[in-house]
Amino acid sequence: MTETKSQCHMEAAQPKKKPVGPDGKPLKPCCVCLETKGLRDECVINRGQENCGDFIEAHKKCLRDLGFNI
């Protein structure tokens, strides 16, 4: 069965759910993945962003694994 144009539009218009923690409250990207965030930040400060791709990608993966659309 194919979707009609209005069905596709309705699905696209619905907001995506935000990731939630064990307490049921929405997670904030600034407050999760603190280990990968710290390693990424330290690398960028000491070596420059262009030399820290692995740390940046590890942090993005951590955020994605929690449900953030990064």
mmCIF file of the N, C-alpha and C atoms, coordinates in Angstrom:
data_MODEL
# 
_entry.id   MODEL 
# 
loop_
_atom_site.group_PDB 
_atom_site.id 
_atom_site.type_symbol 
_atom_site.label_atom_id 
_atom_site.label_alt_id 
_atom_site.label_comp_id 
_atom_site.label_asym_id 
_atom_site.label_entity_id 
_atom_site.label_seq_id 
_atom_site.pdbx_PDB_ins_code 
_atom_site.Cartn_x 
_atom_site.Cartn_y 
_atom_site.Cartn_z 
_atom_site.occupancy 
_atom_site.B_iso_or_equiv 
_atom_site.pdbx_formal_charge 
_atom_site.auth_seq_id 
_atom_site.auth_comp_id 
_atom_site.auth_asym_id 
_atom_site.auth_atom_id 
_atom_site.pdbx_PDB_model_num 
ATOM 1   N N  . MET A 1 1  ? 0.843  -1.180 0.000  1.00 0.00 ? 1  MET A N  1 
ATOM 2   C CA . MET A 1 1  ? 0.000  0.000  0.000  1.00 0.00 ? 1  MET A CA 1 
ATOM 3   C C  . MET A 1 1  ? 0.889  1.245  0.000  1.00 0.00 ? 1  MET A C  1 
ATOM 4   N N  . THR A 1 2  ? 0.589  2.185  -0.845 1.00 0.00 ? 2  THR A N  1 
ATOM 5   C CA . THR A 1 2  ? 1.388  3.401  -0.922 1.00 0.00 ? 2  THR A CA 1 
ATOM 6   C C  . THR A 1 2  ? 0.770  4.483  -0.053 1.00 0.00 ? 2  THR A C  1 
ATOM 7   N N  . GLU A 1 3  ? 1.638  5.342  0.445  1.00 0.00 ? 3  GLU A N  1 
ATOM 8   C CA . GLU A 1 3  ? 1.159  6.442  1.279  1.00 0.00 ? 3  GLU A CA 1 
ATOM 9   C C  . GLU A 1 3  ? 0.730  7.600  0.400  1.00 0.00 ? 3  GLU A C  1 
ATOM 10  N N  . THR A 1 4  ? -0.279 8.295  0.829  1.00 0.00 ? 4  THR A N  1 
ATOM 11  C CA . THR A 1 4  ? -0.697 9.484  0.096  1.00 0.00 ? 4  THR A CA 1 
ATOM 12  C C  . THR A 1 4  ? 0.194  10.638 0.504  1.00 0.00 ? 4  THR A C  1 
ATOM 13  N N  . LYS A 1 5  ? 0.129  11.684 -0.261 1.00 0.00 ? 5  LYS A N  1 
ATOM 14  C CA . LYS A 1 5  ? 0.948  12.857 0.012  1.00 0.00 ? 5  LYS A CA 1 
ATOM 15  C C  . LYS A 1 5  ? 0.643  13.434 1.392  1.00 0.00 ? 5  LYS A C  1 
ATOM 16  N N  . SER A 1 6  ? -0.623 13.450 1.800  1.00 0.00 ? 6  SER A N  1 
ATOM 17  C CA . SER A 1 6  ? -0.988 14.017 3.097  1.00 0.00 ? 6  SER A CA 1 
ATOM 18  C C  . SER A 1 6  ? -0.464 13.156 4.244  1.00 0.00 ? 6  SER A C  1 
ATOM 19  N N  . GLN A 1 7  ? -0.418 11.819 4.067  1.00 0.00 ? 7  GLN A N  1 
ATOM 20  C CA . GLN A 1 7  ? 0.122  10.946 5.110  1.00 0.00 ? 7  GLN A CA 1 
ATOM 21  C C  . GLN A 1 7  ? 1.605  11.229 5.313  1.00 0.00 ? 7  GLN A C  1 
ATOM 22  N N  . CYS A 1 8  ? 2.335  11.376 4.220  1.00 0.00 ? 8  CYS A N  1 
ATOM 23  C CA . CYS A 1 8  ? 3.768  11.666 4.331  1.00 0.00 ? 8  CYS A CA 1 
ATOM 24  C C  . CYS A 1 8  ? 3.980  13.018 5.007  1.00 0.00 ? 8  CYS A C  1 
ATOM 25  N N  . HIS A 1 9  ? 3.166  13.996 4.645  1.00 0.00 ? 9  HIS A N  1 
ATOM 26  C CA . HIS A 1 9  ? 3.311  15.325 5.232  1.00 0.00 ? 9  HIS A CA 1 
ATOM 27  C C  . HIS A 1 9  ? 3.026  15.292 6.725  1.00 0.00 ? 9  HIS A C  1 
ATOM 28  N N  . MET A 1 10 ? 2.020  14.534 7.140  1.00 0.00 ? 10 MET A N  1 
ATOM 29  C CA . MET A 1 10 ? 1.675  14.455 8.551  1.00 0.00 ? 10 MET A CA 1 
ATOM 30  C C  . MET A 1 10 ? 2.807  13.807 9.348  1.00 0.00 ? 10 MET A C  1 
ATOM 31  N N  . GLU A 1 11 ? 3.428  12.770 8.805  1.00 0.00 ? 11 GLU A N  1 
ATOM 32  C CA . GLU A 1 11 ? 4.524  12.108 9.501  1.00 0.00 ? 11 GLU A CA 1 
ATOM 33  C C  . GLU A 1 11 ? 5.721  13.029 9.614  1.00 0.00 ? 11 GLU A C  1 
ATOM 34  N N  . ALA A 1 12 ? 6.003  13.780 8.559  1.00 0.00 ? 12 ALA A N  1 
ATOM 35  C CA . ALA A 1 12 ? 7.150  14.685 8.575  1.00 0.00 ? 12 ALA A CA 1 
ATOM 36  C C  . ALA A 1 12 ? 6.923  15.850 9.533  1.00 0.00 ? 12 ALA A C  1 
ATOM 37  N N  . ALA A 1 13 ? 5.668  16.235 9.734  1.00 0.00 ? 13 ALA A N  1 
ATOM 38  C CA . ALA A 1 13 ? 5.367  17.384 10.585 1.00 0.00 ? 13 ALA A CA 1 
ATOM 39  C C  . ALA A 1 13 ? 5.426  17.047 12.069 1.00 0.00 ? 13 ALA A C  1 
ATOM 40  N N  . GLN A 1 14 ? 5.369  15.760 12.426 1.00 0.00 ? 14 GLN A N  1 
ATOM 41  C CA . GLN A 1 14 ? 5.392  15.386 13.831 1.00 0.00 ? 14 GLN A CA 1 
ATOM 42  C C  . GLN A 1 14 ? 6.794  15.584 14.395 1.00 0.00 ? 14 GLN A C  1 
ATOM 43  N N  . PRO A 1 15 ? 6.907  16.248 15.546 1.00 0.00 ? 15 PRO A N  1 
ATOM 44  C CA . PRO A 1 15 ? 8.223  16.448 16.131 1.00 0.00 ? 15 PRO A CA 1 
ATOM 45  C C  . PRO A 1 15 ? 8.812  15.127 16.609 1.00 0.00 ? 15 PRO A C  1 
ATOM 46  N N  . LYS A 1 16 ? 10.136 15.023 16.507 1.00 0.00 ? 16 LYS A N  1 
ATOM 47  C CA . LYS A 1 16 ? 10.810 13.818 16.972 1.00 0.00 ? 16 LYS A CA 1 
ATOM 48  C C  . LYS A 1 16 ? 10.879 13.832 18.487 1.00 0.00 ? 16 LYS A C  1 
ATOM 49  N N  . LYS A 1 17 ? 10.798 12.641 19.072 1.00 0.00 ? 17 LYS A N  1 
ATOM 50  C CA . LYS A 1 17 ? 10.889 12.537 20.519 1.00 0.00 ? 17 LYS A CA 1 
ATOM 51  C C  . LYS A 1 17 ? 12.321 12.808 20.957 1.00 0.00 ? 17 LYS A C  1 
ATOM 52  N N  . LYS A 1 18 ? 12.452 13.518 22.066 1.00 0.00 ? 18 LYS A N  1 
ATOM 53  C CA . LYS A 1 18 ? 13.763 13.780 22.626 1.00 0.00 ? 18 LYS A CA 1 
ATOM 54  C C  . LYS A 1 18 ? 14.170 12.590 23.485 1.00 0.00 ? 18 LYS A C  1 
ATOM 55  N N  . PRO A 1 19 ? 15.459 12.271 23.509 1.00 0.00 ? 19 PRO A N  1 
ATOM 56  C CA . PRO A 1 19 ? 15.916 11.169 24.372 1.00 0.00 ? 19 PRO A CA 1 
ATOM 57  C C  . PRO A 1 19 ? 15.605 11.479 25.833 1.00 0.00 ? 19 PRO A C  1 
ATOM 58  N N  . VAL A 1 20 ? 15.207 10.452 26.565 1.00 0.00 ? 20 VAL A N  1 
ATOM 59  C CA . VAL A 1 20 ? 14.890 10.623 27.977 1.00 0.00 ? 20 VAL A CA 1 
ATOM 60  C C  . VAL A 1 20 ? 15.785 9.730  28.829 1.00 0.00 ? 20 VAL A C  1 
ATOM 61  N N  . GLY A 1 21 ? 16.062 10.190 30.025 1.00 0.00 ? 21 GLY A N  1 
ATOM 62  C CA . GLY A 1 21 ? 16.879 9.442  30.970 1.00 0.00 ? 21 GLY A CA 1 
ATOM 63  C C  . GLY A 1 21 ? 16.042 8.463  31.761 1.00 0.00 ? 21 GLY A C  1 
ATOM 64  N N  . PRO A 1 22 ? 16.683 7.713  32.643 1.00 0.00 ? 22 PRO A N  1 
ATOM 65  C CA . PRO A 1 22 ? 15.982 6.727  33.454 1.00 0.00 ? 22 PRO A CA 1 
ATOM 66  C C  . PRO A 1 22 ? 14.901 7.342  34.345 1.00 0.00 ? 22 PRO A C  1 
ATOM 67  N N  . ASP A 1 23 ? 15.046 8.639  34.653 1.00 0.00 ? 23 ASP A N  1 
ATOM 68  C CA . ASP A 1 23 ? 14.061 9.317  35.489 1.00 0.00 ? 23 ASP A CA 1 
ATOM 69  C C  . ASP A 1 23 ? 12.873 9.852  34.691 1.00 0.00 ? 23 ASP A C  1 
ATOM 70  N N  . GLY A 1 24 ? 12.899 9.639  33.360 1.00 0.00 ? 24 GLY A N  1 
ATOM 71  C CA . GLY A 1 24 ? 11.817 10.088 32.502 1.00 0.00 ? 24 GLY A CA 1 
ATOM 72  C C  . GLY A 1 24 ? 11.943 11.514 32.026 1.00 0.00 ? 24 GLY A C  1 
ATOM 73  N N  . LYS A 1 25 ? 12.962 12.213 32.467 1.00 0.00 ? 25 LYS A N  1 
ATOM 74  C CA . LYS A 1 25 ? 13.171 13.602 32.048 1.00 0.00 ? 25 LYS A CA 1 
ATOM 75  C C  . LYS A 1 25 ? 13.997 13.631 30.765 1.00 0.00 ? 25 LYS A C  1 
ATOM 76  N N  . PRO A 1 26 ? 13.746 14.624 29.893 1.00 0.00 ? 26 PRO A N  1 
ATOM 77  C CA . PRO A 1 26 ? 14.517 14.724 28.654 1.00 0.00 ? 26 PRO A CA 1 
ATOM 78  C C  . PRO A 1 26 ? 16.007 14.942 28.946 1.00 0.00 ? 26 PRO A C  1 
ATOM 79  N N  . LEU A 1 27 ? 16.841 14.264 28.160 1.00 0.00 ? 27 LEU A N  1 
ATOM 80  C CA . LEU A 1 27 ? 18.283 14.436 28.285 1.00 0.00 ? 27 LEU A CA 1 
ATOM 81  C C  . LEU A 1 27 ? 18.710 15.674 27.506 1.00 0.00 ? 27 LEU A C  1 
ATOM 82  N N  . LYS A 1 28 ? 19.785 16.295 27.946 1.00 0.00 ? 28 LYS A N  1 
ATOM 83  C CA . LYS A 1 28 ? 20.368 17.428 27.243 1.00 0.00 ? 28 LYS A CA 1 
ATOM 84  C C  . LYS A 1 28 ? 21.740 16.998 26.746 1.00 0.00 ? 28 LYS A C  1 
ATOM 85  N N  . PRO A 1 29 ? 22.084 17.311 25.494 1.00 0.00 ? 29 PRO A N  1 
ATOM 86  C CA . PRO A 1 29 ? 23.372 16.864 24.965 1.00 0.00 ? 29 PRO A CA 1 
ATOM 87  C C  . PRO A 1 29 ? 24.573 17.409 25.741 1.00 0.00 ? 29 PRO A C  1 
ATOM 88  N N  . CYS A 1 30 ? 24.403 18.514 26.419 1.00 0.00 ? 30 CYS A N  1 
ATOM 89  C CA . CYS A 1 30 ? 25.513 19.081 27.179 1.00 0.00 ? 30 CYS A CA 1 
ATOM 90  C C  . CYS A 1 30 ? 25.801 18.318 28.464 1.00 0.00 ? 30 CYS A C  1 
ATOM 91  N N  . CYS A 1 31 ? 24.854 17.484 28.894 1.00 0.00 ? 31 CYS A N  1 
ATOM 92  C CA . CYS A 1 31 ? 24.953 16.849 30.208 1.00 0.00 ? 31 CYS A CA 1 
ATOM 93  C C  . CYS A 1 31 ? 25.141 15.332 30.148 1.00 0.00 ? 31 CYS A C  1 
ATOM 94  N N  . VAL A 1 32 ? 25.386 14.798 28.973 1.00 0.00 ? 32 VAL A N  1 
ATOM 95  C CA . VAL A 1 32 ? 25.589 13.356 28.805 1.00 0.00 ? 32 VAL A CA 1 
ATOM 96  C C  . VAL A 1 32 ? 26.911 13.123 28.085 1.00 0.00 ? 32 VAL A C  1 
ATOM 97  N N  . CYS A 1 33 ? 27.358 11.895 28.073 1.00 0.00 ? 33 CYS A N  1 
ATOM 98  C CA . CYS A 1 33 ? 28.608 11.523 27.396 1.00 0.00 ? 33 CYS A CA 1 
ATOM 99  C C  . CYS A 1 33 ? 29.770 12.383 27.887 1.00 0.00 ? 33 CYS A C  1 
ATOM 100 N N  . LEU A 1 34 ? 29.825 12.575 29.185 1.00 0.00 ? 34 LEU A N  1 
ATOM 101 C CA . LEU A 1 34 ? 30.824 13.480 29.753 1.00 0.00 ? 34 LEU A CA 1 
ATOM 102 C C  . LEU A 1 34 ? 32.259 13.001 29.519 1.00 0.00 ? 34 LEU A C  1 
ATOM 103 N N  . GLU A 1 35 ? 32.471 11.679 29.506 1.00 0.00 ? 35 GLU A N  1 
ATOM 104 C CA . GLU A 1 35 ? 33.828 11.180 29.290 1.00 0.00 ? 35 GLU A CA 1 
ATOM 105 C C  . GLU A 1 35 ? 34.308 11.500 27.875 1.00 0.00 ? 35 GLU A C  1 
ATOM 106 N N  . THR A 1 36 ? 33.490 11.182 26.873 1.00 0.00 ? 36 THR A N  1 
ATOM 107 C CA . THR A 1 36 ? 33.912 11.460 25.495 1.00 0.00 ? 36 THR A CA 1 
ATOM 108 C C  . THR A 1 36 ? 33.964 12.963 25.237 1.00 0.00 ? 36 THR A C  1 
ATOM 109 N N  . LYS A 1 37 ? 33.097 13.703 25.883 1.00 0.00 ? 37 LYS A N  1 
ATOM 110 C CA . LYS A 1 37 ? 33.100 15.162 25.730 1.00 0.00 ? 37 LYS A CA 1 
ATOM 111 C C  . LYS A 1 37 ? 34.401 15.748 26.276 1.00 0.00 ? 37 LYS A C  1 
ATOM 112 N N  . GLY A 1 38 ? 34.807 15.276 27.455 1.00 0.00 ? 38 GLY A N  1 
ATOM 113 C CA . GLY A 1 38 ? 36.041 15.770 28.061 1.00 0.00 ? 38 GLY A CA 1 
ATOM 114 C C  . GLY A 1 38 ? 37.270 15.444 27.233 1.00 0.00 ? 38 GLY A C  1 
ATOM 115 N N  . LEU A 1 39 ? 37.331 14.219 26.730 1.00 0.00 ? 39 LEU A N  1 
ATOM 116 C CA . LEU A 1 39 ? 38.467 13.826 25.894 1.00 0.00 ? 39 LEU A CA 1 
ATOM 117 C C  . LEU A 1 39 ? 38.503 14.638 24.604 1.00 0.00 ? 39 LEU A C  1 
ATOM 118 N N  . ARG A 1 40 ? 37.333 14.840 24.010 1.00 0.00 ? 40 ARG A N  1 
ATOM 119 C CA . ARG A 1 40 ? 37.244 15.646 22.787 1.00 0.00 ? 40 ARG A CA 1 
ATOM 120 C C  . ARG A 1 40 ? 37.712 17.078 23.041 1.00 0.00 ? 40 ARG A C  1 
ATOM 121 N N  . ASP A 1 41 ? 37.192 17.674 24.110 1.00 0.00 ? 41 ASP A N  1 
ATOM 122 C CA . ASP A 1 41 ? 37.547 19.063 24.418 1.00 0.00 ? 41 ASP A CA 1 
ATOM 123 C C  . ASP A 1 41 ? 39.030 19.223 24.710 1.00 0.00 ? 41 ASP A C  1 
ATOM 124 N N  . GLU A 1 42 ? 39.583 18.307 25.489 1.00 0.00 ? 42 GLU A N  1 
ATOM 125 C CA . GLU A 1 42 ? 41.010 18.373 25.813 1.00 0.00 ? 42 GLU A CA 1 
ATOM 126 C C  . GLU A 1 42 ? 41.860 18.261 24.556 1.00 0.00 ? 42 GLU A C  1 
ATOM 127 N N  . CYS A 1 43 ? 41.487 17.346 23.677 1.00 0.00 ? 43 CYS A N  1 
ATOM 128 C CA . CYS A 1 43 ? 42.234 17.185 22.435 1.00 0.00 ? 43 CYS A CA 1 
ATOM 129 C C  . CYS A 1 43 ? 42.174 18.451 21.584 1.00 0.00 ? 43 CYS A C  1 
ATOM 130 N N  . VAL A 1 44 ? 40.980 19.008 21.424 1.00 0.00 ? 44 VAL A N  1 
ATOM 131 C CA . VAL A 1 44 ? 40.823 20.205 20.599 1.00 0.00 ? 44 VAL A CA 1 
ATOM 132 C C  . VAL A 1 44 ? 41.641 21.358 21.167 1.00 0.00 ? 44 VAL A C  1 
ATOM 133 N N  . ILE A 1 45 ? 41.648 21.521 22.478 1.00 0.00 ? 45 ILE A N  1 
ATOM 134 C CA . ILE A 1 45 ? 42.400 22.604 23.103 1.00 0.00 ? 45 ILE A CA 1 
ATOM 135 C C  . ILE A 1 45 ? 43.905 22.413 22.887 1.00 0.00 ? 45 ILE A C  1 
ATOM 136 N N  . ASN A 1 46 ? 44.362 21.185 23.060 1.00 0.00 ? 46 ASN A N  1 
ATOM 137 C CA . ASN A 1 46 ? 45.806 20.922 22.992 1.00 0.00 ? 46 ASN A CA 1 
ATOM 138 C C  . ASN A 1 46 ? 46.347 20.690 21.592 1.00 0.00 ? 46 ASN A C  1 
ATOM 139 N N  . ARG A 1 47 ? 45.518 20.128 20.697 1.00 0.00 ? 47 ARG A N  1 
ATOM 140 C CA . ARG A 1 47 ? 46.031 19.726 19.396 1.00 0.00 ? 47 ARG A CA 1 
ATOM 141 C C  . ARG A 1 47 ? 45.322 20.374 18.217 1.00 0.00 ? 47 ARG A C  1 
ATOM 142 N N  . GLY A 1 48 ? 44.202 21.036 18.455 1.00 0.00 ? 48 GLY A N  1 
ATOM 143 C CA . GLY A 1 48 ? 43.430 21.639 17.369 1.00 0.00 ? 48 GLY A CA 1 
ATOM 144 C C  . GLY A 1 48 ? 42.392 20.680 16.819 1.00 0.00 ? 48 GLY A C  1 
ATOM 145 N N  . GLN A 1 49 ? 41.280 21.225 16.406 1.00 0.00 ? 49 GLN A N  1 
ATOM 146 C CA . GLN A 1 49 ? 40.137 20.426 15.947 1.00 0.00 ? 49 GLN A CA 1 
ATOM 147 C C  . GLN A 1 49 ? 40.518 19.497 14.798 1.00 0.00 ? 49 GLN A C  1 
ATOM 148 N N  . GLU A 1 50 ? 41.345 19.956 13.893 1.00 0.00 ? 50 GLU A N  1 
ATOM 149 C CA . GLU A 1 50 ? 41.695 19.154 12.715 1.00 0.00 ? 50 GLU A CA 1 
ATOM 150 C C  . GLU A 1 50 ? 42.462 17.883 13.075 1.00 0.00 ? 50 GLU A C  1 
ATOM 151 N N  . ASN A 1 51 ? 43.004 17.800 14.282 1.00 0.00 ? 51 ASN A N  1 
ATOM 152 C CA . ASN A 1 51 ? 43.767 16.628 14.712 1.00 0.00 ? 51 ASN A CA 1 
ATOM 153 C C  . ASN A 1 51 ? 43.003 15.731 15.688 1.00 0.00 ? 51 ASN A C  1 
ATOM 154 N N  . CYS A 1 52 ? 41.713 15.962 15.839 1.00 0.00 ? 52 CYS A N  1 
ATOM 155 C CA . CYS A 1 52 ? 40.948 15.246 16.861 1.00 0.00 ? 52 CYS A CA 1 
ATOM 156 C C  . CYS A 1 52 ? 39.717 14.541 16.312 1.00 0.00 ? 52 CYS A C  1 
ATOM 157 N N  . GLY A 1 53 ? 39.764 14.154 15.067 1.00 0.00 ? 53 GLY A N  1 
ATOM 158 C CA . GLY A 1 53 ? 38.612 13.524 14.429 1.00 0.00 ? 53 GLY A CA 1 
ATOM 159 C C  . GLY A 1 53 ? 38.106 12.301 15.163 1.00 0.00 ? 53 GLY A C  1 
ATOM 160 N N  . ASP A 1 54 ? 39.013 11.458 15.667 1.00 0.00 ? 54 ASP A N  1 
ATOM 161 C CA . ASP A 1 54 ? 38.589 10.240 16.368 1.00 0.00 ? 54 ASP A CA 1 
ATOM 162 C C  . ASP A 1 54 ? 37.815 10.573 17.638 1.00 0.00 ? 54 ASP A C  1 
ATOM 163 N N  . PHE A 1 55 ? 38.277 11.572 18.387 1.00 0.00 ? 55 PHE A N  1 
ATOM 164 C CA . PHE A 1 55 ? 37.595 11.973 19.618 1.00 0.00 ? 55 PHE A CA 1 
ATOM 165 C C  . PHE A 1 55 ? 36.238 12.610 19.317 1.00 0.00 ? 55 PHE A C  1 
ATOM 166 N N  . ILE A 1 56 ? 36.199 13.407 18.266 1.00 0.00 ? 56 ILE A N  1 
ATOM 167 C CA . ILE A 1 56 ? 34.953 14.063 17.869 1.00 0.00 ? 56 ILE A CA 1 
ATOM 168 C C  . ILE A 1 56 ? 33.925 13.017 17.447 1.00 0.00 ? 56 ILE A C  1 
ATOM 169 N N  . GLU A 1 57 ? 34.354 12.068 16.635 1.00 0.00 ? 57 GLU A N  1 
ATOM 170 C CA . GLU A 1 57 ? 33.445 11.020 16.171 1.00 0.00 ? 57 GLU A CA 1 
ATOM 171 C C  . GLU A 1 57 ? 32.982 10.123 17.322 1.00 0.00 ? 57 GLU A C  1 
ATOM 172 N N  . ALA A 1 58 ? 33.874 9.834  18.265 1.00 0.00 ? 58 ALA A N  1 
ATOM 173 C CA . ALA A 1 58 ? 33.493 9.012  19.427 1.00 0.00 ? 58 ALA A CA 1 
ATOM 174 C C  . ALA A 1 58 ? 32.408 9.716  20.239 1.00 0.00 ? 58 ALA A C  1 
ATOM 175 N N  . HIS A 1 59 ? 32.534 11.031 20.388 1.00 0.00 ? 59 HIS A N  1 
ATOM 176 C CA . HIS A 1 59 ? 31.525 11.781 21.137 1.00 0.00 ? 59 HIS A CA 1 
ATOM 177 C C  . HIS A 1 59 ? 30.194 11.803 20.373 1.00 0.00 ? 59 HIS A C  1 
ATOM 178 N N  . LYS A 1 60 ? 30.251 12.012 19.068 1.00 0.00 ? 60 LYS A N  1 
ATOM 179 C CA . LYS A 1 60 ? 29.032 11.993 18.270 1.00 0.00 ? 60 LYS A CA 1 
ATOM 180 C C  . LYS A 1 60 ? 28.344 10.633 18.358 1.00 0.00 ? 60 LYS A C  1 
ATOM 181 N N  . LYS A 1 61 ? 29.127 9.563  18.314 1.00 0.00 ? 61 LYS A N  1 
ATOM 182 C CA . LYS A 1 61 ? 28.565 8.216  18.412 1.00 0.00 ? 61 LYS A CA 1 
ATOM 183 C C  . LYS A 1 61 ? 27.876 8.018  19.758 1.00 0.00 ? 61 LYS A C  1 
ATOM 184 N N  . CYS A 1 62 ? 28.494 8.485  20.824 1.00 0.00 ? 62 CYS A N  1 
ATOM 185 C CA . CYS A 1 62 ? 27.892 8.380  22.147 1.00 0.00 ? 62 CYS A CA 1 
ATOM 186 C C  . CYS A 1 62 ? 26.538 9.092  22.167 1.00 0.00 ? 62 CYS A C  1 
ATOM 187 N N  . LEU A 1 63 ? 26.479 10.281 21.610 1.00 0.00 ? 63 LEU A N  1 
ATOM 188 C CA . LEU A 1 63 ? 25.229 11.037 21.574 1.00 0.00 ? 63 LEU A CA 1 
ATOM 189 C C  . LEU A 1 63 ? 24.181 10.329 20.726 1.00 0.00 ? 63 LEU A C  1 
ATOM 190 N N  . ARG A 1 64 ? 24.592 9.809  19.576 1.00 0.00 ? 64 ARG A N  1 
ATOM 191 C CA . ARG A 1 64 ? 23.653 9.077  18.715 1.00 0.00 ? 64 ARG A CA 1 
ATOM 192 C C  . ARG A 1 64 ? 23.118 7.836  19.407 1.00 0.00 ? 64 ARG A C  1 
ATOM 193 N N  . ASP A 1 65 ? 24.002 7.138  20.128 1.00 0.00 ? 65 ASP A N  1 
ATOM 194 C CA . ASP A 1 65 ? 23.588 5.925  20.845 1.00 0.00 ? 65 ASP A CA 1 
ATOM 195 C C  . ASP A 1 65 ? 22.523 6.224  21.902 1.00 0.00 ? 65 ASP A C  1 
ATOM 196 N N  . LEU A 1 66 ? 22.503 7.442  22.394 1.00 0.00 ? 66 LEU A N  1 
ATOM 197 C CA . LEU A 1 66 ? 21.486 7.848  23.362 1.00 0.00 ? 66 LEU A CA 1 
ATOM 198 C C  . LEU A 1 66 ? 20.211 8.347  22.699 1.00 0.00 ? 66 LEU A C  1 
ATOM 199 N N  . GLY A 1 67 ? 20.256 8.512  21.374 1.00 0.00 ? 67 GLY A N  1 
ATOM 200 C CA . GLY A 1 67 ? 19.062 8.906  20.645 1.00 0.00 ? 67 GLY A CA 1 
ATOM 201 C C  . GLY A 1 67 ? 19.062 10.314 20.093 1.00 0.00 ? 67 GLY A C  1 
ATOM 202 N N  . PHE A 1 68 ? 20.170 11.032 20.237 1.00 0.00 ? 68 PHE A N  1 
ATOM 203 C CA . PHE A 1 68 ? 20.248 12.377 19.683 1.00 0.00 ? 68 PHE A CA 1 
ATOM 204 C C  . PHE A 1 68 ? 20.488 12.285 18.190 1.00 0.00 ? 68 PHE A C  1 
ATOM 205 N N  . ASN A 1 69 ? 19.907 13.225 17.447 1.00 0.00 ? 69 ASN A N  1 
ATOM 206 C CA . ASN A 1 69 ? 20.047 13.276 15.989 1.00 0.00 ? 69 ASN A CA 1 
ATOM 207 C C  . ASN A 1 69 ? 21.224 14.195 15.661 1.00 0.00 ? 69 ASN A C  1 
ATOM 208 N N  . ILE A 1 70 ? 22.428 13.628 15.713 1.00 0.00 ? 70 ILE A N  1 
ATOM 209 C CA . ILE A 1 70 ? 23.652 14.396 15.482 1.00 0.00 ? 70 ILE A CA 1 
ATOM 210 C C  . ILE A 1 70 ? 24.233 14.019 14.142 1.00 0.00 ? 70 ILE A C  1 
# 
